[in-house]
Amino acid sequence: MKFAIPSRLLRQFRMEKFENSEDVEEWLAPMNYEEFWIAIKPHCLPIPTRASCDEQIATGAAAFEDVREGLKILAAHLLRKRHRLQRRPIGPMLRVVSSRD
């Protein structure tokens, strides 16, 4: 069975480059369940298989939303860890200035 990849995912199908941990979260946030599996594949993350997740949803062992959000949280954590990403700076770096400077 073939299906078209949404155009906004075409750029995500390649390995994404992240500068900070918020980049990962912003990348994952708009994805639905199907888009998540397509976009995450090139990263080869050690996450539960799609078949396992689908089975949990089908049997009612876990709610669909819980599985989807759990996968995004796990993927974000693993990507942040793999790339050693830090949080985005909150504001400009300030330094203490004295009259002697």
N, C-alpha and C positions, 0 to 999 in steps of 0.2 A: 504494500500500500504506500503510495507516494502522496505527499502533501507539500504545499508551498510554505516556505519559511517566511514569516512576516518581515517586511523590509526593515523594520527597526531592529530586528534580531540579526540581520545579515552581518552588521558590523560586530555584533556580540559573539558571533559564532567563532571568530578568531580569538586568540588569547588576549584578553583585556589587560591593559597595563594600569595598575592602581598606584596612586601616589600616597594615599592615606586610607585609614579604615573607613571613613565616611564615603569614599569613592566606591568601596565594595557594597556598602549598604544601599547607596543610591542606585547602583547598577542592578542589584537584586530586587529592590522594592517594587517596581512596576510589573514584574514578571508574573504571569499566571503559571499554573502547574505545568502545562505543556511547554511553554517557553523556557521555564527553569531547566527542564531536562535537556533541551537542545543547547542552551547557552552554557551550561555547566560541564557538558561532556568533554570539551578540550582540556579542562583543568584536571581531569583524572583524580578527583577527590575521593578519599575513602569514606563514602557515605552509603547508607542503605541503598540497595538496588531499587530500581523503579518497580520491578515485579513485586518485591516485598512491600513497598509502600502501597501499591495498587491493591494488594491482597488485604492489607490492614484496613484500607478504606472500604473495600467491598464487603468484608466480613463484619464491619462495624466496630472493629477493635479500636479504631481511632477515627476521629472526625477529620473530614477532608481539610478543613481550614487549619487544624492542628498539625497535620502532616506537612502541608505546604509551608506554613510558617516555621515549623521545626526544621525542615530541610534548609530553608533560607538562613536561619540562625546558625545552623551547623556549618553550612557552606561559607558563610561570612567569617565565622571563627577560624575555620581551616585556612581560608585565603589570607586572612590577617596574619595568622601564625606563619604560614609558608613564606610570605613576602616581608615579614617583620615590619608590618605597617603600624604607624603611630597615629594618634588622633590628629585631626586638622587643627592647626593653631587657632585659638579663639580670636585673637586680635594681634595688633602689631607688638613686636617685642619692645619693651621699654627699658631704658637703663637709667640708673640714678645719676643725676647731674649735680655736681656741687660747684660752688663758686671758684674752686681751684682748677676746674677744667678749662 
